[in-house]
């Protein structure tokens, strides 16, 4: 069995509030609690589908940083092969 080691870039984000941008029309905001070779696990998350929203991704994430995360999932598993970017929530730029 091949051993898997998490990326040295992801490890410091465990326990942090993060934004996970996906290839699709979804974004996930929440606390990154674990990761393995296939999934990122987030708790107390907002899993948002932009097909149901007039907001752009940038506006939605910025508003979430200003007003708080709209939690709609207690636990989410996100496939790593769908991830485009992972950003620490505190790194969202105020403009």
N, C-alpha and C positions, 0 to 999 in steps of 0.2 A: 504494500500500500504506500502510495506517495504522500508524504507529509505536506501540508499546506501552511504557509506562513503569511499572515496578512501584510498588506503593503505598509511600509513605514510611513506613508502619507496618511493612511486611514487610521492607524493605531492611535495617534494623538486625538482624533476626533471622537473616539468612543467615550460616551458620557456627556457629550456636548450636544447642544441644539444645532441642527444642521438643516440645510436645504438640499434636497436631492432632485436635480433636474433630470428628466427622463427623455428618451428619444421621442416618445409619443406626446400626446396632449396633456400629460399628467405632470404634476410636481408633488413632492412629498416633503413636508416640514415636520420635524420632530426630534426627539432625542435618540441619537445613534447608540444602541446598547450592545450590538455585536455584529460581527461579519464573518462570513466563511467564503469558500471559493465560489459559491453561487449566489448568496443573498446578503443584503444589508438588513438588519433588524432595527426598526424604529419603534419607540413607545410614545404614547400620548401625541399622536401624529395627526396632521391635517393632510389627507390624501386628496388632492384637488384636480378635477377634470376641467380643462379650459373649454371644452365643448359646451359646458353648462354655464359659462361665465362670459360676460362682456369684457372683463379685465384682461389685459395682456399679462404674460408671465412676470415681466419686470414690475409692473404696477402691483400685482397681487402679492409678490414676495416683499416688495418695499412696504406696502400697507401692513402686511403681517409683522414686519419688523417694527413698525411704528405702533400698531394697535394690539399686537399679540396674535398667537397662533390660534386658529379656530379648530380645536381638536375634534375630530370625528372618527378616530380609530384609536383603540387602546394599544393595539399592536399591528404592525405592518411588516411583511417581508417583501423586499424589493429585489428583483433579479438584477444582479450586477451587470449582466450583458445589456441591460436596458438603460443603464446610467450614463449620462453625458457629463455631469459635473456634481461634485459634492462641495458645499461651501459652509463654513462655520457661520451660524446665524449672526453672530456678533460682527462678522466681516461684511454684512450687507451695508453698502455705502448709503449714507444719508445725502439727499440732494435737495 
